[in-house]
Amino acid sequence: MPIIRLETHIKAKQEIVFDLSRSIDFQSEAVKSSNEKAVAGRTSGLLGLNETVTWHGKHLGVRQHLTTRITDFDPPNFFADEMEKGAFKSIRHEHYFSTTGEGTLMKDVFKFEAPLGILGWLANKLFLKSYMTNFLKGRNRFLKEYAESGRWREVLPENYM
């Protein structure tokens, strides 16, 4: 099973980074290039334990549908989402957050398994792991920019903090 591990240092409060990471409204802004939209389950606001969201978007030139559920939740330190329906055989995305002297360290552990046996293995070796790594890095750069610039106020609830 391929695993992608990323670390992103963000000069913002841990709670802001945690909530941006589980914000459907932020995700919709962050992934405009794939035209992703939340279409079922929770479609706006902040995801919590056992909540689902179904995303429709275009990846690798193909229209994709992905339903995930928050399966583990320890605010503001950790949450995990897992695929319930989608093109992959499995996905588990673990999100870790810790306070540092300069803000927050956000760690992603993204585990996935491609479908189709040997064809999926080949797709992973040729392009899939690279594509998913770049997709997550792009999302994290966008999250860092939102958190550090104060743009987080555009997507988190009005009464936030």
TORTI-753670 format. One record per atom (N, C-alpha, C): residue number from 1; residue in one letter; atom name; x, y, z. Coordinates in pm, whole numbers, plus 50000, padded with zeros to 5 digits. Layout:
N
    n  res  atom     xx     yy     zz
  NUM    A    CA      X      Y      Z
...
END
This chain:
161
    n  res  atom     xx     yy     zz
    1    M     N  50085  49881  50000
    1    M    CA  50000  50000  50000
    1    M     C  50089  50124  50000
    2    P     N  50079  50209  49899
    2    P    CA  50158  50333  49896
    2    P     C  50121  50427  50011
    3    I     N  50222  50494  50064
    3    I    CA  50201  50591  50172
    3    I     C  50273  50720  50134
    4    I     N  50202  50831  50145
    4    I    CA  50259  50963  50123
    4    I     C  50267  51032  50258
    5    R     N  50384  51082  50293
    5    R    CA  50404  51154  50420
    5    R     C  50451  51296  50387
    6    L     N  50378  51393  50441
    6    L    CA  50414  51533  50419
    6    L     C  50418  51606  50552
    7    E     N  50506  51706  50561
    7    E    CA  50509  51796  50676
    7    E     C  50503  51938  50623
    8    T     N  50416  52019  50685
    8    T    CA  50401  52158  50646
    8    T     C  50407  52244  50772
    9    H     N  50498  52339  50774
    9    H    CA  50511  52434  50886
    9    H     C  50427  52557  50851
   10    I     N  50338  52594  50944
   10    I    CA  50244  52704  50919
   10    I     C  50249  52802  51036
   11    K     N  50267  52929  51005
   11    K    CA  50272  53032  51109
   11    K     C  50130  53078  51141
   12    A     N  50057  52992  51213
   12    A    CA  49920  53021  51255
   12    A     C  49885  52929  51371
   13    K     N  49782  52965  51445
   13    K    CA  49737  52885  51558
   13    K     C  49695  52746  51513
   14    Q     N  49723  52649  51598
   14    Q    CA  49690  52510  51570
   14    Q     C  49541  52492  51542
   15    E     N  49456  52559  51617
   15    E    CA  49311  52545  51599
   15    E     C  49266  52592  51461
   16    I     N  49327  52699  51411
   16    I    CA  49293  52751  51278
   16    I     C  49334  52650  51171
   17    V     N  49455  52597  51182
   17    V    CA  49504  52501  51083
   17    V     C  49419  52374  51087
   18    F     N  49387  52327  51206
   18    F    CA  49302  52208  51222
   18    F     C  49166  52229  51154
   19    D     N  49104  52343  51183
   19    D    CA  48970  52367  51129
   19    D     C  48972  52393  50978
   20    L     N  49074  52460  50928
   20    L    CA  49085  52475  50783
   20    L     C  49095  52338  50716
   21    S     N  49167  52247  50778
   21    S    CA  49188  52114  50721
   21    S     C  49059  52033  50711
   22    R     N  48962  52063  50796
   22    R    CA  48837  51987  50793
   22    R     C  48720  52071  50739
   23    S     N  48753  52187  50684
   23    S    CA  48651  52276  50629
   23    S     C  48616  52240  50485
   24    I     N  48491  52211  50462
   24    I    CA  48445  52182  50325
   24    I     C  48454  52307  50240
   25    D     N  48425  52422  50296
   25    D    CA  48430  52547  50221
   25    D     C  48573  52577  50178
   26    F     N  48671  52552  50265
   26    F    CA  48811  52571  50227
   26    F     C  48850  52473  50117
   27    Q     N  48815  52346  50134
   27    Q    CA  48851  52244  50035
   27    Q     C  48796  52282  49897
   28    S     N  48675  52334  49894
   28    S    CA  48615  52374  49767
   28    S     C  48697  52485  49700
   29    E     N  48753  52576  49778
   29    E    CA  48838  52682  49725
   29    E     C  48975  52626  49683
   30    A     N  49028  52535  49763
   30    A    CA  49164  52485  49742
   30    A     C  49178  52398  49618
   31    V     N  49071  52336  49576
   31    V    CA  49080  52239  49466
   31    V     C  49000  52282  49343
   32    K     N  48995  52412  49321
   32    K    CA  48921  52462  49204
   32    K     C  48975  52406  49073
   33    S     N  49104  52375  49068
   33    S    CA  49163  52324  48944
   33    S     C  49100  52191  48902
   34    S     N  49053  52113  48998
   34    S    CA  48988  51986  48965
   34    S     C  48835  52000  48966
   35    N     N  48788  52124  48987
   35    N    CA  48645  52151  48985
   35    N     C  48568  52066  49085
   36    E     N  48629  52041  49202
   36    E    CA  48564  51960  49305
   36    E     C  48453  52038  49373
   37    K     N  48344  51966  49397
   37    K    CA  48230  52023  49469
   37    K     C  48175  51919  49565
   38    A     N  48138  51963  49685
   38    A    CA  48070  51875  49780
   38    A     C  47924  51866  49738
   39    V     N  47876  51744  49716
   39    V    CA  47741  51727  49662
   39    V     C  47648  51644  49750
   40    A     N  47700  51577  49852
   40    A    CA  47616  51496  49940
   40    A     C  47682  51485  50076
   41    G     N  47604  51440  50175
   41    G    CA  47652  51439  50312
   41    G     C  47659  51583  50358
   42    R     N  47759  51618  50435
   42    R    CA  47780  51758  50472
   42    R     C  47840  51828  50351
   43    T     N  47781  51939  50311
   43    T    CA  47828  52010  50191
   43    T     C  47887  52147  50221
   44    S     N  47889  52187  50348
   44    S    CA  47956  52311  50388
   44    S     C  47986  52302  50537
   45    G     N  48070  52393  50584
   45    G    CA  48104  52395  50726
   45    G     C  48218  52300  50759
   46    L     N  48224  52262  50887
   46    L    CA  48334  52182  50940
   46    L     C  48290  52038  50964
   47    L     N  48365  51946  50910
   47    L    CA  48337  51804  50930
   47    L     C  48374  51761  51071
   48    G     N  48290  51674  51129
   48    G    CA  48316  51619  51261
   48    G     C  48309  51467  51256
   49    L     N  48326  51405  51370
   49    L    CA  48330  51260  51382
   49    L     C  48207  51195  51318
   50    N     N  48230  51094  51237
   50    N    CA  48128  51013  51168
   50    N     C  48053  51087  51058
   51    E     N  48090  51210  51028
   51    E    CA  48025  51280  50918
   51    E     C  48088  51240  50785
   52    T     N  48006  51244  50681
   52    T    CA  48054  51211  50547
   52    T     C  48040  51332  50455
   53    V     N  48118  51328  50349
   53    V    CA  48106  51425  50240
   53    V     C  48132  51348  50111
   54    T     N  48053  51378  50009
   54    T    CA  48076  51322  49876
   54    T     C  48121  51434  49785
   55    W     N  48238  51413  49722
   55    W    CA  48297  51510  49631
   55    W     C  48283  51460  49488
   56    H     N  48251  51551  49399
   56    H    CA  48257  51525  49255
   56    H     C  48362  51619  49198
   57    G     N  48452  51565  49118
   57    G    CA  48556  51648  49058
   57    G     C  48621  51574  48944
   58    K     N  48712  51641  48877
   58    K    CA  48780  51582  48762
   58    K     C  48928  51567  48794
   59    H     N  48975  51442  48791
   59    H    CA  49116  51411  48817
   59    H     C  49166  51321  48706
   60    L     N  49285  51351  48658
   60    L    CA  49347  51273  48552
   60    L     C  49255  51261  48431
   61    G     N  49178  51368  48406
   61    G    CA  49089  51374  48291
   61    G     C  48961  51295  48305
   62    V     N  48936  51238  48423
   62    V    CA  48818  51154  48445
   62    V     C  48733  51212  48557
   63    R     N  48602  51215  48537
   63    R    CA  48509  51260  48640
   63    R     C  48510  51159  48755
   64    Q     N  48540  51205  48875
   64    Q    CA  48552  51118  48992
   64    Q     C  48444  51149  49095
   65    H     N  48405  51048  49169
   65    H    CA  48311  51063  49281
   65    H     C  48379  50996  49401
   66    L     N  48387  51069  49511
   66    L    CA  48455  51017  49630
   66    L     C  48373  51051  49753
   67    T     N  48337  50949  49830
   67    T    CA  48270  50970  49959
   67    T     C  48366  50930  50069
   68    T     N  48390  51022  50164
   68    T    CA  48475  50994  50278
   68    T     C  48399  51017  50407
   69    R     N  48446  50951  50512
   69    R    CA  48389  50965  50647
   69    R     C  48501  50998  50744
   70    I     N  48473  51089  50838
   70    I    CA  48567  51116  50947
   70    I     C  48554  50999  51045
   71    T     N  48661  50920  51057
   71    T    CA  48656  50798  51138
   71    T     C  48726  50812  51273
   72    D     N  48816  50909  51285
   72    D    CA  48887  50936  51410
   72    D     C  48893  51086  51427
   73    F     N  48877  51132  51553
   73    F    CA  48864  51276  51573
   73    F     C  48911  51314  51713
   74    D     N  49019  51391  51722
   74    D    CA  49073  51438  51849
   74    D     C  49115  51584  51832
   75    P     N  49016  51677  51834
   75    P    CA  49048  51818  51809
   75    P     C  49132  51878  51920
   76    P     N  49225  51967  51887
   76    P    CA  49271  52010  51756
   76    P     C  49400  51939  51713
   77    N     N  49416  51811  51756
   77    N    CA  49542  51740  51736
   77    N     C  49542  51642  51619
   78    F     N  49428  51584  51588
   78    F    CA  49427  51474  51491
   78    F     C  49286  51449  51440
   79    F     N  49278  51413  51312
   79    F    CA  49158  51349  51259
   79    F     C  49198  51265  51139
   80    A     N  49114  51168  51108
   80    A    CA  49138  51083  50992
   80    A     C  49009  51070  50914
   81    D     N  49023  51068  50782
   81    D    CA  48908  51040  50697
   81    D     C  48941  50919  50612
   82    E     N  48836  50839  50583
   82    E    CA  48852  50718  50505
   82    E     C  48749  50712  50394
   83    M     N  48790  50658  50282
   83    M    CA  48700  50645  50168
   83    M     C  48593  50540  50198
   84    E     N  48469  50576  50167
   84    E    CA  48360  50479  50172
   84    E     C  48322  50433  50031
   85    K     N  48326  50527  49935
   85    K    CA  48299  50496  49794
   85    K     C  48392  50579  49710
   86    G     N  48439  50519  49601
   86    G    CA  48525  50593  49511
   86    G     C  48602  50502  49419
   87    A     N  48690  50562  49340
   87    A    CA  48764  50490  49238
   87    A     C  48878  50405  49295
   88    F     N  48925  50435  49415
   88    F    CA  49034  50360  49474
   88    F     C  48981  50235  49543
   89    K     N  49071  50142  49570
   89    K    CA  49034  50026  49652
   89    K     C  49018  50071  49797
   90    S     N  49109  50161  49840
   90    S    CA  49098  50218  49976
   90    S     C  49179  50347  49984
   91    I     N  49135  50434  50077
   91    I    CA  49208  50558  50111
   91    I     C  49189  50581  50260
   92    R     N  49297  50615  50327
   92    R    CA  49292  50665  50465
   92    R     C  49388  50783  50470
   93    H     N  49334  50899  50509
   93    H    CA  49415  51021  50520
   93    H     C  49416  51063  50666
   94    E     N  49534  51055  50727
   94    E    CA  49552  51095  50867
   94    E     C  49612  51235  50870
   95    H     N  49555  51320  50954
   95    H    CA  49597  51460  50967
   95    H     C  49642  51482  51113
   96    Y     N  49769  51520  51131
   96    Y    CA  49825  51544  51264
   96    Y     C  49864  51691  51276
   97    F     N  49842  51749  51395
   97    F    CA  49871  51890  51419
   97    F     C  49938  51905  51555
   98    S     N  50045  51984  51558
   98    S    CA  50109  52013  51687
   98    S     C  50160  52157  51685
   99    T     N  50156  52217  51802
   99    T    CA  50203  52354  51818
   99    T     C  50355  52355  51823
  100    T     N  50413  52452  51753
  100    T    CA  50558  52471  51754
  100    T     C  50585  52613  51803
  101    G     N  50711  52647  51816
  101    G    CA  50748  52782  51857
  101    G     C  50704  52888  51757
  102    E     N  50687  52849  51633
  102    E    CA  50651  52946  51528
  102    E     C  50510  52926  51473
  103    G     N  50432  52839  51533
  103    G    CA  50296  52818  51484
  103    G     C  50253  52673  51496
  104    T     N  50233  52608  51380
  104    T    CA  50180  52471  51378
  104    T     C  50257  52386  51280
  105    L     N  50283  52264  51320
  105    L    CA  50335  52163  51230
  105    L     C  50219  52073  51191
  106    M     N  50189  52069  51062
  106    M    CA  50082  51984  51010
  106    M     C  50147  51867  50938
  107    K     N  50108  51745  50977
  107    K    CA  50162  51625  50912
  107    K     C  50046  51550  50847
  108    D     N  50070  51507  50725
  108    D    CA  49974  51425  50652
  108    D     C  50035  51286  50633
  109    V     N  49954  51184  50658
  109    V    CA  49989  51048  50623
  109    V     C  49873  50998  50537
  110    F     N  49900  50983  50408
  110    F    CA  49798  50947  50310
  110    F     C  49828  50807  50258
  111    K     N  49741  50711  50294
  111    K    CA  49758  50572  50253
  111    K     C  49649  50540  50151
  112    F     N  49690  50480  50040
  112    F    CA  49589  50446  49940
  112    F     C  49627  50319  49866
  113    E     N  49525  50257  49813
  113    E    CA  49544  50137  49734
  113    E     C  49464  50154  49605
  114    A     N  49532  50143  49494
  114    A    CA  49466  50154  49364
  114    A     C  49386  50028  49337
  115    P     N  49280  50041  49259
  115    P    CA  49201  49923  49221
  115    P     C  49270  49846  49107
  116    L     N  49210  49742  49063
  116    L    CA  49248  49670  48940
  116    L     C  49378  49590  48950
  117    G     N  49413  49546  49069
  117    G    CA  49527  49457  49085
  117    G     C  49655  49507  49021
  118    I     N  49711  49427  48930
  118    I    CA  49839  49460  48867
  118    I     C  49832  49588  48785
  119    L     N  49717  49617  48724
  119    L    CA  49701  49742  48649
  119    L     C  49707  49862  48743
  120    G     N  49644  49849  48860
  120    G    CA  49650  49955  48960
  120    G     C  49792  49974  49012
  121    W     N  49862  49864  49034
  121    W    CA  50001  49870  49079
  121    W     C  50086  49944  48976
  122    L     N  50064  49912  48849
  122    L    CA  50139  49976  48741
  122    L     C  50106  50126  48733
  123    A     N  49977  50159  48744
  123    A    CA  49936  50300  48742
  123    A     C  50002  50376  48857
  124    N     N  50009  50312  48973
  124    N    CA  50073  50376  49087
  124    N     C  50221  50403  49058
  125    K     N  50289  50306  49005
  125    K    CA  50431  50321  48975
  125    K     C  50456  50428  48868
  126    L     N  50369  50434  48768
  126    L    CA  50389  50526  48656
  126    L     C  50350  50670  48687
  127    F     N  50238  50691  48761
  127    F    CA  50192  50829  48777
  127    F     C  50104  50856  48900
  128    L     N  50037  50758  48955
  128    L    CA  49935  50785  49056
  128    L     C  49993  50842  49186
  129    K     N  50100  50782  49239
  129    K    CA  50157  50833  49364
  129    K     C  50209  50974  49345
  130    S     N  50273  51000  49231
  130    S    CA  50323  51133  49201
  130    S     C  50207  51234  49191
  131    Y     N  50100  51196  49123
  131    Y    CA  49984  51283  49109
  131    Y     C  49924  51316  49245
  132    M     N  49904  51213  49328
  132    M    CA  49844  51235  49460
  132    M     C  49935  51319  49550
  133    T     N  50065  51298  49542
  133    T    CA  50160  51377  49621
  133    T     C  50151  51524  49582
  134    N     N  50152  51552  49452
  134    N    CA  50143  51690  49405
  134    N     C  50010  51753  49440
  135    F     N  49902  51677  49433
  135    F    CA  49769  51727  49470
  135    F     C  49768  51769  49617
  136    L     N  49821  51684  49706
  136    L    CA  49824  51714  49849
  136    L     C  49918  51831  49880
  137    K     N  50033  51837  49814
  137    K    CA  50126  51948  49835
  137    K     C  50061  52081  49794
  138    G     N  49989  52080  49684
  138    G    CA  49920  52200  49639
  138    G     C  49815  52245  49738
  139    R     N  49737  52150  49789
  139    R    CA  49636  52182  49890
  139    R     C  49702  52240  50015
  140    N     N  49814  52181  50057
  140    N    CA  49882  52229  50177
  140    N     C  49942  52368  50157
  141    R     N  49994  52397  50039
  141    R    CA  50045  52533  50011
  141    R     C  49930  52635  50021
  142    F     N  49815  52598  49968
  142    F    CA  49698  52685  49972
  142    F     C  49652  52704  50117
  143    L     N  49651  52597  50195
  143    L    CA  49612  52605  50335
  143    L     C  49707  52695  50413
  144    K     N  49836  52679  50388
  144    K    CA  49937  52763  50454
  144    K     C  49912  52910  50422
  145    E     N  49886  52940  50296
  145    E    CA  49861  53079  50256
  145    E     C  49736  53134  50324
  146    Y     N  49629  53056  50329
  146    Y    CA  49505  53100  50394
  146    Y     C  49527  53124  50542
  147    A     N  49595  53031  50609
  147    A    CA  49615  53041  50754
  147    A     C  49706  53159  50789
  148    E     N  49814  53177  50716
  148    E    CA  49911  53280  50750
  148    E     C  49866  53420  50711
  149    S     N  49785  53432  50608
  149    S    CA  49745  53564  50560
  149    S     C  49619  53619  50628
  150    G     N  49549  53533  50702
  150    G    CA  49423  53576  50762
  150    G     C  49302  53547  50673
  151    R     N  49326  53491  50554
  151    R    CA  49214  53458  50465
  151    R     C  49128  53346  50522
  152    W     N  49175  53279  50628
  152    W    CA  49094  53175  50691
  152    W     C  48959  53230  50735
  153    R     N  48952  53361  50759
  153    R    CA  48825  53423  50800
  153    R     C  48719  53415  50690
  154    E     N  48763  53395  50565
  154    E    CA  48670  53384  50452
  154    E     C  48594  53253  50451
  155    V     N  48649  53148  50515
  155    V    CA  48585  53017  50506
  155    V     C  48546  52957  50640
  156    L     N  48601  53007  50749
  156    L    CA  48561  52954  50880
  156    L     C  48441  53035  50931
  157    P     N  48362  52977  51020
  157    P    CA  48238  53044  51065
  157    P     C  48262  53185  51118
  158    E     N  48162  53272  51099
  158    E    CA  48174  53412  51141
  158    E     C  48206  53429  51288
  159    N     N  48149  53344  51372
  159    N    CA  48169  53355  51517
  159    N     C  48295  53283  51563
  160    Y     N  48382  53249  51469
  160    Y    CA  48501  53172  51499
  160    Y     C  48602  53258  51575
  161    M     N  48654  53207  51682
  161    M    CA  48757  53269  51766
  161    M     C  48714  53408  51804
END
